[in-house]
Amino acid sequence: MPGNSFIPLPRNPLSFIKQGEESPVADKLIRIVNVLIYNCYKMVILSVYL
């Protein structure tokens, strides 16, 4: 998978979050990903109930 080559998968997910505290760019990316995941879950829940 060429898409995963630039993102090393850490054993501990907290280590990736710890790196995000040091660099604001990674922190913004984590927040954007969290918002996208939240919106996806919200859309799925709404589509299930509708």
N, C-alpha and C positions, 0 to 999 in steps of 0.2 A: 504494500500500500504506500504510494508516494506521498499521500496526504498526511500520514502519521510520522513521516521520517523526521520532521523538524520539531515534533513535540515528544520528548521522552516521557514515558509513563512512569511516574514515581510509585514506589511501593506504598508510601504513606501519602494519602491525598492532602494531609495537613502541610506537608513540605511544600507542595505547589502553592498553597494559600499563603504560606510564610514568605515565599518569594514574591507573591503579589503585594505584600505589605511594603517590600523594599522598592519595587518599581511601580510607579503609578500606571504605566501602560498595561501591565498584567492585571492590576487591580481593576482597571476599567473593563478589560476584556472579561474578567470573571463576573463583574456585575452585569455586563451586557448578556453574557451566556445565561446567567441566572434569570434575567428578565425574559429572555427568549424561551427558556424551559418553562418558566411560570406561565407565560402566555400560551404555550403549546398545551400545557395541562389544562388551562382554563378553557381553551377551545375544545379540547376533547371532552371535558366534563359537560360543557354546554351542548355539544352535539349529541352526547349520550342522553341528556335529559330532554332535548328537543326531539 
